[in-house]
Amino acid sequence: MPLLPRAAAAGLSALAAVAVRDLLQREHTLLRNFPVVGHARYLLESIGPELRQYLVAGNNEERPFTRDQRRWVYASSKRDNNYFAFGTDNDLEYTAGYPVIKHRTFGRAVPATHVQAGQDVSLPCAKVLGAARGRAGAFRPPSVVNISAMSYGSLSGAAVEALNRGAALAGCLHNTGEGGVSRYHRHGGELVYQIGTAYFGCRDEHGRFDLDKLKDLVASAPVRALEIKLSQGAKPGLGGVLPAAKVSAEIAATRGVREGVDCISPSRHAEFSDTDSLLDWVELLAAETGLPVGIKSAVGDMEFWDELTGLMASTGRGVDFVTIDGGEGGTGAAPLIFTDSVSLPFALGFSRVHATFARAGLADDVVFIGAGKLGLPDNAVVAFALGCDMVNVGREAMLAIGCIQAQKCHTDTCPTGVATQNAWLEHGLDPALKSTRAANYISTLRRDLLKVAEACGVEHPGLIDTDSVEVLTGRTASRPLREVYGYEPGWGLPSAEDRAAVVALMTGEAPEGGSAPPSEDAVG
């Protein structure tokens, strides 16, 4: 470098150092003499998410849901125009791991053109839940999109009521979460009753599981299935605490606990201690209630899944469904290390579990449910291709009923009344209005899934296979989903019998498009 530029650079560095020193000195003096200004930085930090969300962040920068994703949910819930103009603003060719769905030029199914076509199609599950094990209450879930487990207590009563009413309008299932069945769950939506480690709603005065109380609860509410919660994506391996301040008389009555006392969910179940005894308990619950029984779990070590499939194959006992929650799931508050770093993300965890069942020859006997940011069409399509029969939506359903991603769920100060027990804040959420929003969102997601399936040449999203999705590995390369997750041909699809049944159902229900009238010299 010539002498003059070097000297100029050295002088500039020295000036910069002096400027930084002076700035720090002025800040120190300002904070010492004007403490109110010092506290202002904490105020700015507290409203940082809102400032970034509405003033600073780009369309694809905010997390866990980007502005584009939230806009799509909000518009869908209102049946507004949820289209996007001027092409994608995602860096497709520069994003490793980006999934690309491969449409077919010719296929069995043809997408309808009208924007609202398929909006009112229920999109039933490709499998009959509980049929493989002959459960008395076996049924075909009417919707492949259902509302995920979120307890009354974590959510407000108004929010739970809005979701339940929305489930009734959309014809989908509503998972109660582990907090029991409250009066807010009894507004027409059919339920999956989740049984957690504290047995809320089916426990005795000492906190022990009570089978008679479970049977009474099932008889009094529209419960269609039981889900044993082993762990969840937000805090796998941990229990939970509902602080005493949130344990109102109504929550206490719903859960069977004492009012105004910290409500503890242990980290492990007391009714079973290993995989073998878990299956014994599954069969007990199924025999006593007649309902399909499944498990929910995040994915960590694979030893449990190997043991489970081995015992199912050798003993004749088994679960009717498996809900896999990805590590990116987050309707529950948790320590940062658990939300960020414990349990596998959905696609990786689910693919390992599904492969374990497939190798054991059991995949056709189990209904697979996925959760963890699967309320967005692109994520859901990947989930169906990997073998999901249904998806559960949690935070996306919260967005549909008013959540603004303020990330204050654990503070009891949710500004929209969704995740709070503060009566004044909760009053701002109208269950009648928001139930329609929830139903609109669910039906729009089903519509988009149906359109994508038909673009892939099949009648139902459960028939999308792993060769219909490619994953970009760089600007000039990609790999089929099957290769990325080590699937064998045919893995991820329902049995031939189930495929034929769901095709027959969809052929009679879903509107299809067509072509322009052929000319006189058309060929073929």
C-alpha positions as CSV (number, residue, x, y, z in Angstrom):
1,M,0.0,0.0,0.0
2,P,1.4,3.5,-0.8
3,L,2.6,5.6,2.1
4,L,-0.2,8.2,2.0
5,P,-3.1,5.7,2.1
6,R,-1.4,3.8,4.9
7,A,-1.1,7.0,6.9
8,A,-4.7,7.9,6.2
9,A,-5.9,4.5,7.3
10,A,-3.8,4.6,10.5
11,G,-5.2,8.1,11.2
12,L,-8.8,6.9,10.6
13,S,-8.3,4.0,13.0
14,A,-7.0,6.3,15.6
15,L,-9.9,8.7,15.1
16,A,-12.4,5.8,15.3
17,A,-10.8,4.6,18.6
18,V,-11.0,8.1,20.1
19,A,-14.7,8.4,18.9
20,V,-15.7,5.1,20.5
21,R,-13.9,6.1,23.8
22,D,-15.7,9.5,23.9
23,L,-19.0,7.8,23.2
24,L,-18.6,5.4,26.0
25,Q,-17.6,8.2,28.4
26,R,-20.7,10.3,27.4
27,E,-22.9,7.2,27.9
28,H,-21.5,6.6,31.3
29,T,-22.0,10.2,32.3
30,L,-25.5,10.3,30.9
31,L,-26.5,7.1,32.8
32,R,-24.9,8.4,36.0
33,N,-26.6,11.8,35.9
34,F,-30.0,10.7,34.4
35,P,-30.9,7.2,35.7
36,V,-34.3,7.4,34.0
37,V,-32.5,7.3,30.6
38,G,-30.6,4.3,31.8
39,H,-33.9,2.5,32.6
40,A,-35.2,3.4,29.1
41,R,-33.0,0.8,27.6
42,Y,-34.8,-1.9,29.5
43,L,-38.1,-0.6,28.2
44,L,-36.8,-0.7,24.7
45,E,-35.6,-4.3,25.3
46,S,-39.0,-5.3,26.6
47,I,-40.8,-4.1,23.5
48,G,-38.0,-5.3,21.2
49,P,-40.1,-8.2,19.7
50,E,-42.8,-5.8,18.7
51,L,-40.4,-3.2,17.3
52,R,-38.6,-5.8,15.2
53,Q,-41.9,-7.5,14.2
54,Y,-43.6,-4.4,12.8
55,L,-40.8,-1.9,12.0
56,V,-37.5,-3.7,11.5
57,A,-37.7,-7.3,10.5
58,G,-38.0,-8.4,6.8
59,N,-40.6,-10.7,5.5
60,N,-38.6,-13.9,6.3
61,E,-36.5,-12.8,9.3
62,E,-38.8,-13.0,12.3
63,R,-38.9,-16.3,14.3
64,P,-40.5,-18.7,15.1
65,F,-43.0,-17.5,12.4
66,T,-41.9,-15.1,9.7
67,R,-44.0,-12.1,8.7
68,D,-45.0,-13.9,5.5
69,Q,-46.1,-17.0,7.4
70,R,-48.2,-15.0,9.9
71,R,-49.7,-13.0,7.1
72,W,-50.8,-16.2,5.4
73,V,-52.4,-17.5,8.6
74,Y,-54.1,-14.2,9.4
75,A,-55.5,-13.8,5.8
76,S,-56.6,-17.4,5.7
77,S,-58.4,-17.1,9.0
78,K,-60.4,-14.2,7.7
79,R,-60.9,-15.7,4.2
80,D,-59.1,-12.7,2.8
81,N,-56.8,-12.9,-0.2
82,N,-53.9,-15.0,1.0
83,Y,-52.0,-14.9,-2.3
84,F,-48.5,-13.4,-2.7
85,A,-47.4,-11.3,-5.6
86,F,-44.2,-10.7,-7.6
87,G,-42.7,-14.1,-7.0
88,T,-41.0,-15.6,-4.0
89,D,-38.6,-13.5,-1.9
90,N,-37.0,-16.7,-0.6
91,D,-33.4,-17.5,-1.7
92,L,-34.3,-20.9,-3.1
93,E,-31.1,-21.7,-4.9
94,Y,-28.9,-20.6,-2.0
95,T,-30.8,-22.3,0.9
96,A,-29.5,-25.8,1.7
97,G,-32.4,-28.0,3.0
98,Y,-35.1,-26.1,1.1
99,P,-37.9,-28.5,0.1
100,V,-39.2,-28.3,-3.5
101,I,-42.5,-30.1,-4.4
102,K,-42.5,-31.7,-7.8
103,H,-45.8,-31.2,-9.7
104,R,-46.8,-33.7,-12.4
105,T,-47.6,-32.7,-16.0
106,F,-50.2,-35.6,-16.2
107,G,-51.7,-37.4,-13.2
108,R,-54.9,-39.0,-11.9
109,A,-56.1,-35.9,-10.2
110,V,-56.5,-32.4,-11.7
111,P,-56.5,-29.3,-9.5
112,A,-59.6,-27.1,-9.7
113,T,-58.8,-23.6,-10.8
114,H,-61.2,-21.5,-8.7
115,V,-59.5,-19.9,-5.7
116,Q,-62.1,-21.3,-3.2
117,A,-62.3,-24.7,-4.7
118,G,-61.8,-27.4,-2.0
119,Q,-62.4,-24.9,0.8
120,D,-65.3,-27.0,2.2
121,V,-63.7,-30.4,1.6
122,S,-63.2,-32.2,4.9
123,L,-60.1,-34.2,3.7
124,P,-60.5,-37.4,5.9
125,C,-57.6,-39.4,7.2
126,A,-56.4,-42.2,4.9
127,K,-56.5,-44.8,7.8
128,V,-59.2,-45.8,10.2
129,L,-57.9,-45.0,13.7
130,G,-58.1,-48.1,15.9
131,A,-59.2,-50.5,13.2
132,A,-56.0,-52.6,13.1
133,R,-56.4,-53.5,16.7
134,G,-60.1,-53.9,16.6
135,R,-61.0,-51.2,19.1
136,A,-64.7,-50.8,19.7
137,G,-64.5,-47.1,19.1
138,A,-62.5,-47.2,15.9
139,F,-63.3,-44.4,13.5
140,R,-61.9,-42.6,10.5
141,P,-60.9,-39.0,11.6
142,P,-62.8,-36.6,9.3
143,S,-59.9,-34.2,8.9
144,V,-56.2,-34.6,8.4
145,V,-55.6,-31.3,10.1
146,N,-56.5,-31.2,13.8
147,I,-55.9,-28.9,16.8
148,S,-52.9,-29.8,18.8
149,A,-52.6,-30.2,22.6
150,M,-52.9,-26.9,24.5
151,S,-54.3,-27.1,28.0
152,Y,-56.9,-24.9,29.7
153,G,-54.7,-23.1,32.1
154,S,-51.9,-22.5,29.7
155,L,-54.5,-21.0,27.3
156,S,-57.4,-18.9,28.5
157,G,-60.9,-20.3,28.7
158,A,-62.0,-18.0,25.9
159,A,-59.2,-19.3,23.7
160,V,-60.0,-22.9,24.4
161,E,-63.7,-22.3,23.7
162,A,-62.8,-20.5,20.4
163,L,-60.7,-23.5,19.4
164,N,-63.3,-26.0,20.3
165,R,-66.1,-24.2,18.5
166,G,-63.7,-23.8,15.6
167,A,-63.1,-27.6,15.6
168,A,-66.8,-28.2,15.5
169,L,-67.2,-25.8,12.5
170,A,-64.3,-27.3,10.7
171,G,-65.1,-30.9,11.5
172,C,-61.7,-31.7,13.1
173,L,-60.5,-33.1,16.4
174,H,-59.4,-30.9,19.3
175,N,-56.7,-32.3,21.6
176,T,-57.4,-31.2,25.2
177,G,-53.8,-31.0,26.3
178,E,-52.9,-32.6,29.7
179,G,-54.9,-30.0,31.7
180,G,-58.2,-32.0,31.7
181,V,-61.6,-31.4,30.1
182,S,-63.0,-28.1,31.1
183,R,-66.4,-26.5,30.3
184,Y,-64.6,-24.6,27.5
185,H,-63.9,-27.9,25.7
186,R,-67.6,-28.8,25.6
187,H,-68.8,-26.6,22.7
188,G,-69.3,-29.2,19.9
189,G,-65.7,-30.1,19.0
190,E,-64.8,-33.8,19.3
191,L,-61.9,-34.4,21.6
192,V,-58.7,-36.4,21.9
193,Y,-58.1,-36.5,25.7
194,Q,-54.5,-36.3,26.6
195,I,-53.3,-38.1,29.8
196,G,-50.2,-36.5,31.2
197,T,-48.0,-37.5,34.1
198,A,-50.2,-35.7,36.7
199,Y,-53.4,-37.4,35.4
200,F,-55.4,-34.2,35.5
201,G,-59.1,-34.9,35.2
202,C,-58.7,-38.6,36.0
203,R,-56.9,-38.6,39.4
204,D,-57.9,-39.2,43.0
205,E,-57.3,-36.8,45.9
206,H,-53.8,-38.1,46.3
207,G,-52.9,-37.4,42.6
208,R,-52.9,-41.1,41.6
209,F,-54.6,-42.3,38.4
210,D,-58.2,-43.2,38.8
211,L,-59.7,-45.5,36.1
212,D,-63.3,-44.9,37.2
213,K,-62.9,-41.1,36.9
214,L,-61.4,-41.6,33.4
215,K,-64.4,-43.7,32.4
216,D,-66.8,-41.1,33.9
217,L,-65.1,-38.3,32.0
218,V,-65.1,-40.3,28.7
219,A,-68.8,-40.9,29.2
220,S,-69.6,-37.2,29.8
221,A,-67.7,-35.7,26.9
222,P,-67.2,-36.3,23.1
223,V,-63.9,-38.0,23.6
224,R,-62.9,-40.1,20.5
225,A,-59.4,-41.2,21.5
226,L,-56.9,-41.2,24.4
227,E,-53.3,-39.9,24.0
228,I,-50.7,-40.8,26.6
229,K,-48.2,-37.9,26.8
230,L,-44.6,-39.1,27.2
231,S,-43.0,-35.8,26.2
232,Q,-43.4,-32.7,24.0
233,G,-41.2,-30.8,21.7
234,A,-41.0,-27.6,23.8
235,K,-39.6,-29.3,26.9
236,P,-38.8,-33.0,26.3
237,G,-38.0,-35.0,29.4
238,L,-39.3,-32.3,31.7
239,G,-42.4,-31.9,33.8
240,G,-44.3,-28.7,34.1
241,V,-45.5,-26.1,36.6
242,L,-48.7,-24.0,36.5
243,P,-47.9,-21.2,39.0
244,A,-50.2,-20.9,42.0
245,A,-51.4,-17.4,40.8
246,K,-52.9,-19.0,37.7
247,V,-54.6,-21.9,39.5
248,S,-58.1,-20.5,39.8
249,A,-61.0,-22.3,41.4
250,E,-62.2,-23.4,37.9
251,I,-58.8,-24.7,36.8
252,A,-58.5,-26.5,40.2
253,A,-61.8,-28.2,39.7
254,T,-61.0,-29.2,36.1
255,R,-57.6,-30.6,37.0
256,G,-58.5,-32.1,40.4
257,V,-55.9,-30.0,42.3
258,R,-56.0,-27.4,45.1
259,E,-56.8,-23.8,44.2
260,G,-54.0,-21.3,44.6
261,V,-51.2,-23.9,44.9
262,D,-48.5,-24.6,42.3
263,C,-49.8,-27.3,40.0
264,I,-47.0,-29.7,39.3
265,S,-46.7,-32.2,36.4
266,P,-44.0,-34.7,37.2
267,S,-41.4,-35.6,34.5
268,R,-42.4,-39.3,34.5
269,H,-45.5,-41.4,34.7
270,A,-46.3,-43.5,37.8
271,E,-48.6,-46.0,36.1
272,F,-45.8,-47.6,34.1
273,S,-42.0,-47.7,34.3
274,D,-40.8,-49.2,31.0
275,T,-42.0,-50.0,27.5
276,D,-43.5,-53.4,28.4
277,S,-45.6,-51.9,31.2
278,L,-46.6,-49.0,29.0
279,L,-48.1,-51.4,26.5
280,D,-50.0,-53.1,29.4
281,W,-51.5,-49.8,30.4
282,V,-52.4,-48.9,26.8
283,E,-54.3,-52.2,26.5
284,L,-56.0,-51.6,29.9
285,L,-57.2,-48.2,28.8
286,A,-58.4,-49.5,25.5
287,A,-60.3,-52.4,27.0
288,E,-62.0,-50.3,29.7
289,T,-63.0,-47.4,27.4
290,G,-63.3,-49.0,24.0
291,L,-61.3,-46.0,22.6
292,P,-58.2,-46.0,20.4
293,V,-55.2,-45.2,22.5
294,G,-51.9,-43.7,21.4
295,I,-48.8,-42.0,22.6
296,K,-47.2,-38.5,22.1
297,S,-43.5,-38.1,22.2
298,A,-40.6,-36.0,21.1
299,V,-37.7,-38.0,19.7
300,G,-34.4,-38.5,21.4
301,D,-32.9,-41.9,21.9
302,M,-34.1,-44.6,19.5
303,E,-33.9,-47.5,22.1
304,F,-37.4,-46.9,23.2
305,W,-38.8,-47.1,19.7
306,D,-36.9,-50.3,19.0
307,E,-38.3,-51.8,22.1
308,L,-41.8,-50.6,21.3
309,T,-41.9,-52.0,17.8
310,G,-40.3,-55.2,19.0
311,L,-42.9,-55.8,21.7
312,M,-45.7,-54.9,19.4
313,A,-44.5,-57.4,16.8
314,S,-44.0,-60.2,19.3
315,T,-46.7,-59.8,21.9
316,G,-49.8,-58.6,20.0
317,R,-50.2,-55.5,22.2
318,G,-49.8,-52.1,20.7
319,V,-50.6,-48.4,20.3
320,D,-53.2,-47.3,17.8
321,F,-51.5,-44.0,16.9
322,V,-48.2,-42.2,17.4
323,T,-47.9,-38.4,17.7
324,I,-44.4,-37.2,17.0
325,D,-43.6,-33.7,18.2
326,G,-40.7,-31.9,16.7
327,G,-38.1,-30.1,18.7
328,E,-39.2,-26.9,17.0
329,G,-42.6,-27.2,18.6
330,G,-43.3,-24.6,21.2
331,T,-46.8,-24.1,22.7
332,G,-45.2,-24.8,26.2
333,A,-42.8,-22.4,28.0
334,A,-39.5,-24.0,28.9
335,P,-35.8,-23.3,29.7
336,L,-34.0,-21.9,26.7
337,I,-31.6,-24.9,26.5
338,F,-34.7,-27.2,26.1
339,T,-36.5,-25.1,23.5
340,D,-33.3,-24.7,21.5
341,S,-31.3,-27.9,21.8
342,V,-33.2,-30.9,23.3
343,S,-35.0,-33.4,21.0
344,L,-34.7,-33.9,17.3
345,P,-36.5,-31.5,14.8
346,F,-39.6,-33.0,13.3
347,A,-38.5,-34.3,10.0
348,L,-35.4,-36.0,11.4
349,G,-37.2,-37.5,14.4
350,F,-40.3,-38.6,12.6
351,S,-38.4,-40.2,9.7
352,R,-36.4,-42.3,12.2
353,V,-39.5,-43.4,14.1
354,H,-41.5,-44.2,10.9
355,A,-38.6,-46.2,9.5
356,T,-38.5,-48.2,12.7
357,F,-42.1,-49.1,12.4
358,A,-41.7,-49.8,8.6
359,R,-38.8,-52.2,9.1
360,A,-40.9,-54.1,11.7
361,G,-43.8,-54.3,9.3
362,L,-46.1,-52.3,11.6
363,A,-46.5,-49.0,9.7
364,D,-49.8,-49.9,8.2
365,D,-51.2,-50.7,11.7
366,V,-50.5,-47.3,13.2
367,V,-51.9,-43.8,12.5
368,F,-49.0,-41.4,12.4
369,I,-49.6,-37.8,13.5
370,G,-47.0,-35.0,13.2
371,A,-46.6,-31.7,15.1
372,G,-44.1,-28.9,15.1
373,K,-44.7,-26.0,12.7
374,L,-46.8,-28.2,10.4
375,G,-49.6,-25.8,10.2
376,L,-47.9,-24.2,7.1
377,P,-48.6,-26.0,3.8
378,D,-45.0,-26.5,2.7
379,N,-44.0,-28.1,6.0
380,A,-47.2,-30.2,6.1
381,V,-46.6,-31.6,2.6
382,V,-43.1,-32.8,3.6
383,A,-44.7,-34.4,6.7
384,F,-47.3,-36.3,4.6
385,A,-44.6,-37.4,2.2
386,L,-42.6,-38.8,5.1
387,G,-45.6,-40.9,6.3
388,C,-47.8,-38.7,8.4
389,D,-51.5,-39.5,8.2
390,M,-52.6,-36.3,10.1
391,V,-51.0,-33.1,11.3
392,N,-51.7,-31.2,14.5
393,V,-51.6,-27.4,14.5
394,G,-50.8,-25.5,17.7
395,R,-49.2,-22.1,17.4
396,E,-50.7,-21.6,14.0
397,A,-54.2,-22.1,15.5
398,M,-53.3,-19.6,18.2
399,L,-52.3,-17.1,15.5
400,A,-55.7,-17.7,13.8
401,I,-57.6,-16.7,16.9
402,G,-55.6,-13.6,17.5
403,C,-52.0,-14.4,18.8
404,I,-49.5,-11.7,17.6
405,Q,-46.4,-13.7,18.5
406,A,-45.7,-11.4,21.4
407,Q,-43.9,-14.3,23.1
408,K,-45.3,-13.5,26.5
409,C,-47.1,-16.8,27.0
410,H,-45.3,-17.6,30.2
411,T,-45.9,-14.2,31.8
412,D,-49.7,-14.2,32.1
413,T,-49.7,-10.9,30.2
414,C,-50.6,-12.1,26.7
415,P,-52.0,-8.9,25.1
416,T,-54.6,-10.7,23.0
417,G,-56.1,-12.8,25.7
418,V,-55.0,-16.1,24.2
419,A,-52.4,-17.4,26.7
420,T,-53.4,-15.7,30.0
421,Q,-55.7,-16.2,33.0
422,N,-56.1,-12.4,33.4
423,A,-59.8,-11.8,33.1
424,W,-59.3,-8.3,31.8
425,L,-57.0,-9.4,29.0
426,E,-59.1,-12.5,28.3
427,H,-62.2,-10.3,27.8
428,G,-60.8,-9.0,24.6
429,L,-61.1,-12.4,22.9
430,D,-64.5,-13.1,21.5
431,P,-65.0,-16.9,21.2
432,A,-67.8,-16.7,18.7
433,L,-65.8,-14.5,16.3
434,K,-62.5,-16.3,16.8
435,S,-64.0,-19.8,16.3
436,T,-64.9,-18.8,12.8
437,R,-61.3,-17.6,12.3
438,A,-60.0,-20.9,13.5
439,A,-62.3,-22.9,11.3
440,N,-61.5,-20.7,8.3
441,Y,-57.7,-21.3,8.8
442,I,-58.1,-25.1,9.1
443,S,-60.3,-25.4,6.0
444,T,-57.9,-23.1,4.0
445,L,-54.9,-25.2,5.0
446,R,-56.8,-28.4,3.9
447,R,-57.7,-26.6,0.7
448,D,-54.1,-25.8,-0.1
449,L,-53.0,-29.4,0.8
450,L,-55.6,-30.8,-1.5
451,K,-54.5,-28.5,-4.3
452,V,-50.8,-29.4,-3.9
453,A,-51.7,-33.1,-3.8
454,E,-53.6,-32.8,-7.0
455,A,-50.8,-30.8,-8.6
456,C,-48.6,-33.9,-7.7
457,G,-51.2,-36.0,-9.6
458,V,-52.8,-37.7,-6.5
459,E,-56.2,-37.3,-4.8
460,H,-55.1,-36.8,-1.2
461,P,-52.0,-35.4,0.6
462,G,-51.5,-38.8,2.3
463,L,-50.7,-40.2,-1.2
464,I,-47.8,-37.8,-1.9
465,D,-44.7,-40.0,-1.8
466,T,-41.1,-39.2,-1.0
467,D,-40.1,-39.0,-4.6
468,S,-42.5,-36.1,-5.1
469,V,-40.3,-33.8,-2.9
470,E,-36.7,-32.8,-3.5
471,V,-34.4,-31.1,-1.0
472,L,-32.0,-28.6,-2.3
473,T,-28.4,-29.1,-1.2
474,G,-26.9,-26.1,-2.8
475,R,-27.3,-23.9,-5.9
476,T,-26.8,-26.7,-8.4
477,A,-27.8,-29.9,-6.6
478,S,-30.7,-31.6,-4.9
479,R,-31.7,-35.0,-3.5
480,P,-35.1,-36.7,-3.3
481,L,-36.7,-36.8,0.1
482,R,-36.4,-40.6,0.1
483,E,-32.6,-40.4,-0.2
484,V,-32.2,-37.7,2.4
485,Y,-34.0,-39.7,5.1
486,G,-33.0,-43.2,3.9
487,Y,-36.5,-44.4,3.0
488,E,-37.0,-47.6,1.1
489,P,-39.5,-47.6,-1.9
490,G,-43.1,-47.5,-0.6
491,W,-42.3,-46.2,2.9
492,G,-44.5,-43.3,3.9
493,L,-47.6,-44.4,2.0
494,P,-50.7,-46.1,3.4
495,S,-51.4,-49.7,2.5
496,A,-52.9,-50.5,-0.9
497,E,-56.3,-51.1,0.8
498,D,-56.2,-47.8,2.6
499,R,-55.1,-45.9,-0.6
500,A,-58.0,-47.4,-2.5
501,A,-60.5,-46.4,0.2
502,V,-59.4,-42.8,0.5
503,V,-59.3,-42.4,-3.3
504,A,-62.9,-43.6,-3.4
505,L,-63.8,-41.1,-0.7
506,M,-62.1,-38.2,-2.4
507,T,-63.4,-38.9,-5.9
508,G,-66.9,-38.5,-4.6
509,E,-66.1,-35.3,-2.6
510,A,-63.3,-33.2,-4.0
511,P,-64.0,-30.9,-7.0
512,E,-61.5,-31.3,-9.8
513,G,-60.5,-29.1,-12.6
514,G,-60.3,-29.9,-16.3
515,S,-59.1,-28.6,-19.6
516,A,-60.4,-26.3,-22.2
517,P,-62.8,-27.8,-24.8
518,P,-60.7,-29.8,-27.3
519,S,-60.4,-28.6,-30.9
520,E,-61.4,-30.7,-33.9
521,D,-57.9,-31.8,-34.6
522,A,-57.0,-32.6,-30.9
523,V,-54.7,-35.7,-30.5
524,G,-55.2,-38.4,-27.9
